[in-house]
Amino acid sequence: MQRRTSSHPSTASDVRPSQRHPSDNVISMRLDAAFFYERGVKFLERNQLRKAEQAFRKTIEYEPDNPVNHCNLAGVLSELGDFEGSNEVLLHVLEKIDPNMAECQFYLANNYANMGQFDIAEEYVLRYLDADPDGEFAPDAEEMLDILLDEFGGGEAFARWESERAERERAQAAQDGRQLLEDGQFEAAVEWLTELTQRNPSDLAAHNNLSLAYYYTGRYQRAIETALHVLTVEPDNLHALCNLAVFTAHVGPLSRLKPIVAQLTKLFPLHYDHAMKVGTTLGIIGEHEAAFSIFYKLARFVDQPEPVLIHSIAAAAANIGRYATAIRWWKLLAQYPEMEEVATYYIDAVREAIRNRVPHLRISYQYDVPLQVKFREIRQRMDHGDVTGWRHDPLFRASLYWGLRHGSAEMQRSVIRTLAVLGDADAERGLRGFLEHPDVPETLQAAALYALQRMGAQGTVAVWRHGELREVAMRDVPSDIILSVDEVWFQIHAEAQAWLCNNGHTALTDEAKRVWIGFAKHLFQRSQRPIGKPEIWVAGLLYTVLKHHKVPVRQRDLAEAFHVSTSSISKAAGRLGRFFVTMP
């Protein structure tokens, strides 16, 4: 590896204008750093390295605090093979003159590589990339790093650097709420970012993240208001503009969306991430032609398109009916082993559309897992209470919170049940927020309270009662709140209690209640299907309790009393019998 010496000139000009002394004809020259710099450059051009060294040492004598002079000397020493001497000069610059002169780190990396000390070279090249990732020597530094790792072993410094960078990124993400959003902890993000924006109202990034957190938790109007606030402070804030476009496309009115689209279609940010943000936003709101244009231009500006960009081009092409283009880009995506399954899924979908003469598709710009597949699997897992693998999936969380706020009563109940299974702090926040809504039916209130009870929630919870929001201590929530989750469940309990009292078996009412509560908890946890005819369960509960306490009873008599079949009583009793053991 060859050193690259600095070519930055000092501040003075070539040779100072000649002056005649009033007493003679001798021409005098002003000797300064600029003069010796020019001499040094000429000596370098003639490959007279020793003379160049002497000239650059003179520049340091005249301007000892100018770091460029030191770097020029270090460069010549490196060309002479005096790598240790060059390093002494460079370290002097960093320690005594200008600690922020990042190119010194790159020069040091070169020197140590030439000395065969590859582990130290690796340290310094990483320091340079850390200090100036977009600097003049960044491409050379990245190439050097590749060579050091691939040809000379090492990698320990790189592993440490990656770990430290990831840790810094995590710390920053935790500070501005991004980590909570990425982990799907949307309720926690709302809480954290609300506090953060109150402490620091000028933190527009936090406001943008808060608007996203509101959106993901179904608070659409709050999301829009927060995005508008950012645009009031900074009208050209790209993230707020893109967020507002997505929110408005979802909520409306469309008349408000048109001027936002007009703004976005005029943009082509030079920053890669910003361009991707604009293109993805346009795609999400249905402006697929504009999205395709941005993505395609972006692909021409980068050496190697990333998988997300490749998929975005293909998705936009499919969404406007350019199927051949879409297939070509997805075939490129399939060359990445981890993306082959996803690419194949979309290629098959396009070929199916071609066979059926479908003019265009609606393909998601999310590229990791097809949303159609993910949503189907989410519904299946929710139905069976199997959510372990989705605990940290942001899409799954967003679907839950949307369903909790905007879904049907059946969906809300299913979401409450799933949040009870998740049982983490964010699920608890979601349930507490749900109970603060004034239009929640009493059965769903009971479901949410039971879920909180099951999760071990402490303190108080705000619940709407009789037209006002009241604080209820969790310790005061009835232990049999589960029976209020479903009117049919309560009806079965009440009828069984009444029959036992009317037939001289009052002492067995507590036992019957415990068994039925145990079964109700099982129903809440495992199934959303209706349990069927209530009379079957009343008769089955009575038969089970009476038999357990050796009270003479016949299934035929109960079948006649409740107008059900003996076989149905037998099946119900069989399911209820095991709850004598599990309940205290």
C-alpha positions as CSV (number, residue, x, y, z in Angstrom):
1,M,0.0,0.0,0.0
2,Q,1.4,3.4,-1.0
3,R,1.0,6.5,1.1
4,R,-0.9,9.4,-0.3
5,T,0.7,12.7,0.8
6,S,-1.3,15.9,1.3
7,S,-1.3,18.4,-1.5
8,H,-2.9,21.2,0.5
9,P,-1.0,24.4,0.0
10,S,-0.2,26.9,2.7
11,T,-2.0,30.2,2.7
12,A,0.7,32.4,1.1
13,S,1.4,32.9,-2.6
14,D,4.5,31.7,-4.7
15,V,7.3,34.2,-4.3
16,R,6.9,37.5,-2.8
17,P,7.2,40.6,-5.1
18,S,10.8,41.8,-5.4
19,Q,11.7,45.0,-3.7
20,R,14.6,47.3,-4.4
21,H,16.6,48.6,-1.5
22,P,16.9,52.3,-1.7
23,S,20.7,52.1,-1.4
24,D,21.6,49.4,-4.0
25,N,20.3,47.1,-6.7
26,V,20.1,43.8,-4.7
27,I,16.7,41.9,-5.1
28,S,15.4,40.6,-1.8
29,M,12.9,37.7,-1.3
30,R,10.6,37.1,1.7
31,L,11.3,33.6,2.8
32,D,8.2,32.1,4.5
33,A,6.2,28.8,4.6
34,A,4.6,29.4,1.2
35,F,8.0,29.8,-0.4
36,F,9.3,26.5,1.0
37,Y,6.0,24.7,0.3
38,E,6.4,25.5,-3.4
39,R,10.0,24.3,-3.3
40,G,8.9,21.1,-1.6
41,V,6.3,20.5,-4.3
42,K,8.9,21.0,-7.1
43,F,11.3,18.7,-5.4
44,L,8.6,16.0,-5.2
45,E,7.8,16.4,-8.9
46,R,11.5,15.7,-9.6
47,N,11.4,12.8,-7.1
48,Q,14.1,14.6,-5.0
49,L,12.7,13.3,-1.8
50,R,15.5,14.4,0.6
51,K,15.3,18.0,-0.7
52,A,11.5,17.9,-0.4
53,E,11.9,16.7,3.2
54,Q,14.2,19.7,4.0
55,A,11.7,22.1,2.3
56,F,8.7,20.8,4.2
57,R,10.7,20.9,7.5
58,K,11.2,24.6,6.8
59,T,7.5,25.1,6.4
60,I,7.0,23.8,9.9
61,E,9.7,26.1,11.2
62,Y,7.8,29.1,9.8
63,E,4.2,27.8,10.6
64,P,4.6,25.2,13.4
65,D,0.8,25.2,14.1
66,N,-0.3,24.5,10.6
67,P,-1.2,20.8,10.5
68,V,-1.0,20.6,6.7
69,N,2.8,21.4,6.8
70,H,3.3,18.4,9.2
71,C,1.2,16.1,7.0
72,N,3.3,17.1,3.9
73,L,6.4,16.2,5.9
74,A,4.9,12.9,7.0
75,G,4.1,12.1,3.4
76,V,7.6,12.6,2.3
77,L,9.0,10.5,5.2
78,S,6.6,7.7,4.2
79,E,7.8,7.9,0.6
80,L,11.4,7.6,1.9
81,G,10.4,4.5,3.8
82,D,10.7,6.2,7.2
83,F,7.3,5.0,8.4
84,E,8.1,5.4,12.1
85,G,9.3,9.0,11.6
86,S,6.1,9.7,9.6
87,N,4.0,8.2,12.4
88,E,5.7,10.4,14.9
89,V,4.8,13.5,12.9
90,L,1.2,12.4,12.4
91,L,0.7,11.5,16.0
92,H,2.1,14.9,17.0
93,V,-0.6,16.5,14.8
94,L,-3.4,14.5,16.4
95,E,-2.1,15.0,20.0
96,K,-0.8,18.5,19.9
97,I,-2.2,20.5,17.0
98,D,-5.6,19.2,15.6
99,P,-7.2,16.1,17.0
100,N,-10.0,16.4,14.4
101,M,-7.7,16.0,11.4
102,A,-9.2,12.7,10.3
103,E,-6.9,12.1,7.4
104,C,-4.0,11.6,9.8
105,Q,-5.8,8.4,10.9
106,F,-5.8,7.2,7.3
107,Y,-2.1,8.1,6.8
108,L,-1.2,6.2,10.0
109,A,-3.2,3.2,8.7
110,N,-1.2,3.2,5.5
111,N,2.1,3.5,7.4
112,Y,1.4,0.6,9.7
113,A,0.2,-1.6,6.8
114,N,3.5,-0.9,5.0
115,M,5.3,-1.9,8.3
116,G,3.4,-5.2,8.3
117,Q,1.5,-4.3,11.5
118,F,-1.9,-5.1,10.1
119,D,-3.8,-5.2,13.3
120,I,-2.8,-1.6,14.1
121,A,-3.5,-0.6,10.5
122,E,-7.0,-2.0,10.9
123,E,-7.5,0.1,14.1
124,Y,-6.5,3.3,12.4
125,V,-8.5,2.8,9.2
126,L,-11.6,2.2,11.3
127,R,-10.9,5.3,13.3
128,Y,-10.7,7.2,10.0
129,L,-14.0,5.8,8.8
130,D,-15.6,6.5,12.1
131,A,-14.4,10.2,12.1
132,D,-15.1,10.9,8.4
133,P,-17.2,8.2,6.8
134,D,-17.8,10.4,3.7
135,G,-14.3,11.9,3.6
136,E,-11.9,12.3,0.7
137,F,-10.2,9.0,1.4
138,A,-13.3,7.0,2.5
139,P,-13.3,4.8,-0.7
140,D,-9.6,4.1,-0.3
141,A,-10.1,3.4,3.4
142,E,-12.9,0.9,2.7
143,E,-10.8,-0.8,0.0
144,M,-7.9,-1.0,2.5
145,L,-10.1,-2.5,5.1
146,D,-11.3,-5.1,2.7
147,I,-7.7,-6.0,1.9
148,L,-6.7,-6.1,5.5
149,L,-9.6,-8.4,6.4
150,D,-9.5,-10.7,3.3
151,E,-5.7,-11.0,2.7
152,F,-4.1,-10.4,6.1
153,G,-6.5,-12.0,8.5
154,G,-7.4,-9.9,11.6
155,G,-10.9,-8.7,12.0
156,E,-10.8,-8.3,15.8
157,A,-10.6,-4.5,15.6
158,F,-13.4,-4.5,13.0
159,A,-15.6,-6.7,15.2
160,R,-15.0,-4.4,18.2
161,W,-15.7,-1.3,16.0
162,E,-18.9,-2.9,14.6
163,S,-20.0,-3.7,18.2
164,E,-19.2,-0.2,19.5
165,R,-21.0,1.4,16.5
166,A,-24.0,-0.8,17.0
167,E,-24.1,0.0,20.7
168,R,-23.9,3.8,19.9
169,E,-26.7,3.3,17.4
170,R,-28.8,1.4,20.0
171,A,-28.2,4.1,22.6
172,Q,-29.3,6.8,20.1
173,A,-32.2,4.8,19.0
174,A,-33.3,4.3,22.6
175,Q,-33.0,8.0,23.2
176,D,-35.1,9.2,20.3
177,G,-37.6,6.3,20.5
178,R,-36.7,4.6,17.3
179,Q,-35.7,1.4,19.1
180,L,-39.1,1.2,20.6
181,L,-40.8,1.6,17.2
182,E,-38.5,-1.0,15.6
183,D,-39.3,-3.5,18.4
184,G,-43.0,-2.9,18.0
185,Q,-43.3,-1.3,21.5
186,F,-45.7,1.3,20.2
187,E,-47.5,2.2,23.4
188,A,-44.2,2.5,25.2
189,A,-43.0,4.7,22.3
190,V,-46.0,7.0,22.7
191,E,-45.3,7.3,26.5
192,W,-41.5,7.9,26.1
193,L,-41.8,10.3,23.1
194,T,-44.6,12.3,24.7
195,E,-42.3,12.9,27.7
196,L,-39.3,13.6,25.4
197,T,-41.1,16.2,23.3
198,Q,-42.4,17.9,26.3
199,R,-38.9,18.2,27.7
200,N,-37.4,19.3,24.4
201,P,-40.1,20.8,22.1
202,S,-37.5,21.6,19.5
203,D,-36.6,18.0,18.9
204,L,-38.4,17.5,15.6
205,A,-37.0,14.0,15.1
206,A,-38.8,13.0,18.3
207,H,-42.0,14.6,17.1
208,N,-41.8,12.6,13.8
209,N,-41.3,9.4,15.7
210,L,-44.2,10.3,18.0
211,S,-46.4,10.8,15.0
212,L,-45.5,7.3,13.8
213,A,-46.2,5.9,17.2
214,Y,-49.6,7.5,17.3
215,Y,-50.3,6.1,13.8
216,Y,-49.2,2.6,14.7
217,T,-51.5,2.6,17.8
218,G,-54.5,3.8,15.8
219,R,-54.5,7.4,17.0
220,Y,-54.7,8.8,13.5
221,Q,-55.8,12.3,14.3
222,R,-53.1,12.8,16.8
223,A,-50.6,11.4,14.2
224,I,-51.7,14.0,11.7
225,E,-51.6,16.8,14.2
226,T,-48.1,16.0,15.2
227,A,-46.9,15.8,11.6
228,L,-48.5,19.2,10.9
229,H,-46.8,20.7,13.9
230,V,-43.4,19.7,12.6
231,L,-44.2,21.2,9.2
232,T,-45.3,24.4,10.9
233,V,-41.9,24.7,12.5
234,E,-39.9,23.4,9.5
235,P,-42.0,23.4,6.3
236,D,-39.5,21.3,4.2
237,N,-39.1,18.6,6.8
238,L,-39.0,15.5,4.6
239,H,-39.9,12.9,7.2
240,A,-42.9,14.9,8.4
241,L,-44.1,15.4,4.8
242,C,-43.8,11.7,4.0
243,N,-45.6,10.7,7.3
244,L,-48.4,13.2,6.6
245,A,-48.9,11.8,3.1
246,V,-49.3,8.2,4.5
247,F,-51.6,9.3,7.3
248,T,-53.8,11.4,5.0
249,A,-54.0,8.7,2.4
250,H,-55.3,6.4,5.2
251,V,-57.6,8.8,6.9
252,G,-58.4,11.5,4.3
253,P,-59.7,13.8,3.0
254,L,-58.2,13.2,-0.4
255,S,-58.4,16.9,-1.1
256,R,-55.7,17.4,1.5
257,L,-53.5,14.7,-0.1
258,K,-53.2,16.2,-3.5
259,P,-50.9,19.1,-2.6
260,I,-48.7,16.8,-0.6
261,V,-48.4,14.5,-3.5
262,A,-47.5,17.4,-5.7
263,Q,-44.7,18.4,-3.3
264,L,-43.3,14.8,-3.1
265,T,-43.3,14.2,-6.9
266,K,-41.1,17.3,-7.4
267,L,-38.5,15.9,-5.0
268,F,-35.5,13.7,-5.8
269,P,-33.2,13.9,-2.7
270,L,-29.5,13.3,-3.2
271,H,-29.3,11.4,0.1
272,Y,-30.0,7.7,-0.6
273,D,-32.1,7.1,2.5
274,H,-34.2,10.2,1.8
275,A,-34.8,9.2,-1.8
276,M,-35.9,5.8,-0.6
277,K,-38.2,7.4,1.9
278,V,-39.8,9.6,-0.8
279,G,-40.1,6.7,-3.2
280,T,-41.6,4.3,-0.6
281,T,-44.1,7.0,0.5
282,L,-45.3,7.6,-3.0
283,G,-45.7,3.8,-3.5
284,I,-47.6,3.4,-0.2
285,I,-50.1,6.1,-1.2
286,G,-50.6,4.6,-4.7
287,E,-48.4,6.9,-6.8
288,H,-46.6,3.9,-8.3
289,E,-45.4,5.6,-11.5
290,A,-43.7,8.4,-9.5
291,A,-42.3,5.8,-7.1
292,F,-40.9,3.7,-10.0
293,S,-39.2,6.8,-11.5
294,I,-37.4,7.6,-8.2
295,F,-36.4,4.0,-7.5
296,Y,-35.1,3.5,-11.0
297,K,-33.1,6.7,-11.0
298,L,-31.6,5.8,-7.6
299,A,-30.5,2.4,-8.9
300,R,-28.5,4.1,-11.6
301,F,-26.7,6.3,-9.1
302,V,-25.4,3.4,-6.9
303,D,-22.8,0.8,-7.7
304,Q,-24.8,-2.2,-6.4
305,P,-28.5,-1.8,-5.6
306,E,-29.5,-3.2,-2.1
307,P,-32.2,-5.8,-1.8
308,V,-34.7,-3.3,-0.5
309,L,-34.2,-1.1,-3.6
310,I,-34.3,-4.0,-6.0
311,H,-37.7,-5.1,-4.5
312,S,-39.0,-1.6,-4.6
313,I,-38.3,-1.2,-8.3
314,A,-40.0,-4.6,-9.0
315,A,-43.0,-3.8,-6.8
316,A,-43.5,-0.5,-8.4
317,A,-43.2,-2.1,-11.9
318,A,-45.8,-4.7,-11.0
319,N,-48.1,-2.2,-9.5
320,I,-48.2,-0.3,-12.9
321,G,-48.5,-3.5,-14.9
322,R,-44.9,-3.6,-16.2
323,Y,-44.6,-7.3,-15.5
324,A,-41.5,-8.2,-17.5
325,T,-39.6,-5.4,-15.7
326,A,-40.9,-6.7,-12.3
327,I,-39.8,-10.3,-13.0
328,R,-36.4,-9.2,-14.2
329,W,-35.7,-7.2,-11.0
330,W,-37.1,-10.0,-8.8
331,K,-34.8,-12.5,-10.5
332,L,-31.9,-10.2,-9.5
333,L,-33.3,-10.2,-5.9
334,A,-33.4,-14.0,-6.0
335,Q,-29.6,-14.0,-6.3
336,Y,-29.4,-13.1,-2.7
337,P,-29.8,-16.4,-0.8
338,E,-31.8,-14.9,2.0
339,M,-34.2,-13.2,-0.4
340,E,-34.8,-16.1,-2.8
341,E,-38.0,-17.3,-1.2
342,V,-39.6,-13.8,-1.2
343,A,-38.5,-13.1,-4.8
344,T,-40.0,-16.5,-5.9
345,Y,-43.3,-15.7,-4.2
346,Y,-43.6,-12.4,-6.1
347,I,-42.5,-13.9,-9.4
348,D,-45.1,-16.6,-9.1
349,A,-47.7,-13.9,-8.3
350,V,-46.8,-11.9,-11.4
351,R,-46.9,-15.0,-13.7
352,E,-50.3,-15.9,-12.2
353,A,-51.5,-12.3,-13.0
354,I,-50.2,-12.7,-16.6
355,R,-52.0,-16.0,-17.1
356,N,-55.3,-14.5,-15.8
357,R,-54.8,-11.2,-17.7
358,V,-54.8,-9.1,-14.6
359,P,-53.7,-5.6,-15.7
360,H,-51.7,-4.8,-12.6
361,L,-51.1,-6.1,-9.1
362,R,-51.1,-4.5,-5.6
363,I,-47.7,-5.4,-4.3
364,S,-46.4,-4.2,-0.9
365,Y,-43.2,-2.2,-0.8
366,Q,-42.2,-4.2,2.3
367,Y,-39.7,-6.7,1.1
368,D,-38.9,-9.0,4.0
369,V,-41.9,-11.2,4.0
370,P,-45.0,-10.9,1.8
371,L,-47.7,-9.1,3.8
372,Q,-50.4,-11.4,2.5
373,V,-48.6,-14.4,4.0
374,K,-47.7,-12.6,7.2
375,F,-51.3,-11.4,7.9
376,R,-52.7,-14.9,7.2
377,E,-50.2,-16.4,9.6
378,I,-50.9,-13.7,12.2
379,R,-54.6,-14.5,12.1
380,Q,-54.0,-18.2,12.5
381,R,-51.6,-17.7,15.4
382,M,-54.1,-15.3,17.1
383,D,-56.8,-17.9,16.8
384,H,-54.6,-20.5,18.5
385,G,-53.0,-18.2,21.1
386,D,-49.5,-19.0,19.5
387,V,-47.7,-15.7,19.4
388,T,-44.3,-16.6,20.8
389,G,-42.5,-16.1,17.5
390,W,-44.2,-12.7,16.9
391,R,-43.5,-11.2,20.3
392,H,-41.0,-8.7,18.8
393,D,-42.5,-8.3,15.4
394,P,-43.5,-4.6,14.7
395,L,-46.1,-5.5,12.0
396,F,-47.8,-7.9,14.4
397,R,-47.9,-5.3,17.1
398,A,-49.2,-2.7,14.7
399,S,-51.9,-5.1,13.6
400,L,-52.9,-5.8,17.2
401,Y,-53.2,-2.1,18.2
402,W,-55.1,-1.3,15.1
403,G,-57.5,-4.1,15.8
404,L,-57.9,-3.0,19.4
405,R,-58.9,0.5,18.4
406,H,-60.7,0.1,15.1
407,G,-61.7,-3.6,14.8
408,S,-65.1,-5.3,15.4
409,A,-66.0,-6.4,18.9
410,E,-64.9,-10.0,18.0
411,M,-61.6,-8.7,16.8
412,Q,-61.1,-6.5,19.9
413,R,-61.8,-9.5,22.1
414,S,-59.3,-11.6,20.1
415,V,-56.6,-8.9,20.4
416,I,-57.2,-8.6,24.2
417,R,-56.7,-12.3,24.5
418,T,-53.5,-12.1,22.4
419,L,-52.1,-9.2,24.5
420,A,-52.8,-11.3,27.6
421,V,-50.6,-14.0,26.1
422,L,-47.9,-11.5,25.3
423,G,-48.1,-10.2,28.8
424,D,-45.3,-7.6,28.5
425,A,-45.2,-4.0,29.6
426,D,-46.3,-2.7,26.2
427,A,-49.2,-5.0,26.0
428,E,-50.2,-3.7,29.5
429,R,-50.0,-0.1,28.3
430,G,-52.2,-1.0,25.3
431,L,-54.9,-2.5,27.5
432,R,-54.8,0.4,29.9
433,G,-55.2,2.8,27.0
434,F,-58.1,0.8,25.6
435,L,-60.0,1.0,28.9
436,E,-59.8,4.8,28.8
437,H,-62.1,5.0,25.8
438,P,-65.7,5.9,26.8
439,D,-67.4,3.7,24.2
440,V,-66.0,0.3,25.3
441,P,-68.8,-2.2,26.1
442,E,-68.9,-3.7,29.6
443,T,-68.0,-7.2,28.3
444,L,-64.8,-5.9,26.6
445,Q,-64.0,-3.9,29.7
446,A,-64.2,-7.1,31.7
447,A,-62.0,-8.9,29.1
448,A,-59.4,-6.2,29.4
449,L,-59.5,-6.1,33.2
450,Y,-59.2,-9.9,33.3
451,A,-56.2,-9.7,30.9
452,L,-54.5,-7.2,33.2
453,Q,-55.3,-9.3,36.2
454,R,-53.8,-12.4,34.5
455,M,-50.7,-10.4,33.6
456,G,-50.2,-9.4,37.2
457,A,-50.8,-5.6,36.7
458,Q,-50.5,-3.5,39.8
459,G,-51.7,-0.1,41.0
460,T,-54.8,1.5,39.5
461,V,-56.4,1.5,36.1
462,A,-58.7,4.2,34.6
463,V,-62.1,2.8,33.5
464,W,-65.2,4.5,32.2
465,R,-68.1,3.9,34.6
466,H,-71.5,5.7,34.5
467,G,-70.3,8.4,32.1
468,E,-67.0,9.3,33.8
469,L,-63.4,8.0,33.9
470,R,-62.8,6.5,37.3
471,E,-59.6,5.0,38.9
472,V,-60.0,1.4,39.9
473,A,-57.4,-0.4,42.1
474,M,-56.4,-3.7,40.5
475,R,-56.7,-5.4,43.8
476,D,-60.4,-4.5,43.8
477,V,-61.1,-6.1,40.5
478,P,-63.4,-9.1,41.3
479,S,-61.7,-12.5,41.1
480,D,-64.6,-13.7,39.1
481,I,-64.4,-10.9,36.5
482,I,-63.9,-13.5,33.8
483,L,-67.6,-14.4,34.1
484,S,-68.5,-10.9,32.9
485,V,-66.5,-11.3,29.7
486,D,-69.3,-13.2,28.0
487,E,-73.0,-12.8,28.8
488,V,-73.6,-16.5,28.1
489,W,-70.8,-17.5,30.5
490,F,-72.5,-15.5,33.2
491,Q,-75.9,-16.9,32.3
492,I,-74.7,-20.5,32.7
493,H,-73.1,-19.8,36.1
494,A,-76.3,-18.1,37.3
495,E,-78.6,-20.9,36.2
496,A,-76.4,-23.6,37.7
497,Q,-76.3,-21.7,41.0
498,A,-80.1,-21.2,41.0
499,W,-80.7,-25.0,40.3
500,L,-78.4,-26.0,43.1
501,C,-80.0,-23.7,45.6
502,N,-83.5,-24.7,44.6
503,N,-82.7,-28.4,44.9
504,G,-81.1,-28.3,48.3
505,H,-77.4,-28.3,47.2
506,T,-76.5,-24.8,48.2
507,A,-73.2,-26.1,49.8
508,L,-72.0,-27.0,46.3
509,T,-72.5,-23.6,44.7
510,D,-68.9,-22.4,45.5
511,E,-67.5,-25.6,44.0
512,A,-69.6,-25.2,40.8
513,K,-68.5,-21.6,40.5
514,R,-64.8,-22.5,40.8
515,V,-65.1,-25.2,38.1
516,W,-67.0,-22.9,35.8
517,I,-64.5,-20.0,36.3
518,G,-61.6,-22.4,35.5
519,F,-63.3,-23.5,32.3
520,A,-64.2,-19.8,31.4
521,K,-60.5,-18.9,31.7
522,H,-59.6,-21.8,29.5
523,L,-62.2,-20.7,26.9
524,F,-60.9,-17.1,27.0
525,Q,-57.3,-18.3,26.4
526,R,-57.9,-21.0,23.8
527,S,-60.8,-20.3,21.6
528,Q,-63.0,-17.7,20.1
529,R,-65.7,-20.1,19.0
530,P,-69.2,-20.0,20.7
531,I,-69.6,-22.8,23.2
532,G,-73.0,-23.7,21.9
533,K,-76.3,-24.2,23.6
534,P,-76.1,-22.8,27.2
535,E,-78.4,-25.5,28.6
536,I,-75.9,-28.2,27.7
537,W,-73.3,-26.6,29.8
538,V,-75.6,-25.9,32.8
539,A,-76.6,-29.6,32.8
540,G,-73.0,-30.7,32.2
541,L,-71.7,-28.5,35.1
542,L,-74.4,-29.8,37.5
543,Y,-73.8,-33.4,36.6
544,T,-70.0,-33.0,37.1
545,V,-70.3,-31.3,40.5
546,L,-72.9,-33.7,41.8
547,K,-71.0,-36.8,40.7
548,H,-67.8,-35.4,42.1
549,H,-69.4,-35.1,45.5
550,K,-71.1,-38.5,45.2
551,V,-74.6,-37.0,45.0
552,P,-77.0,-39.5,43.3
553,V,-77.8,-38.0,39.8
554,R,-78.7,-39.4,36.4
555,Q,-77.9,-37.8,33.1
556,R,-81.3,-38.8,31.8
557,D,-83.0,-36.7,34.5
558,L,-80.9,-33.6,33.7
559,A,-81.4,-34.1,30.0
560,E,-85.2,-34.0,30.5
561,A,-85.0,-31.0,32.8
562,F,-82.9,-28.9,30.4
563,H,-84.2,-30.4,27.1
564,V,-80.9,-31.6,25.9
565,S,-79.4,-35.0,25.0
566,T,-77.6,-37.2,27.4
567,S,-74.6,-37.5,25.0
568,S,-74.2,-33.7,24.9
569,I,-74.2,-33.7,28.7
570,S,-71.6,-36.4,28.8
571,K,-69.3,-34.5,26.4
572,A,-69.7,-31.3,28.4
573,A,-69.1,-33.1,31.7
574,G,-66.0,-34.7,30.3
575,R,-64.5,-31.3,29.4
576,L,-65.4,-29.8,32.8
577,G,-64.1,-32.7,34.9
578,R,-60.4,-31.8,34.9
579,F,-61.0,-28.3,36.4
580,F,-61.6,-29.8,39.8
581,V,-57.9,-30.6,39.9
582,T,-56.5,-27.3,38.5
583,M,-58.7,-24.9,40.5
584,P,-58.0,-24.2,44.2
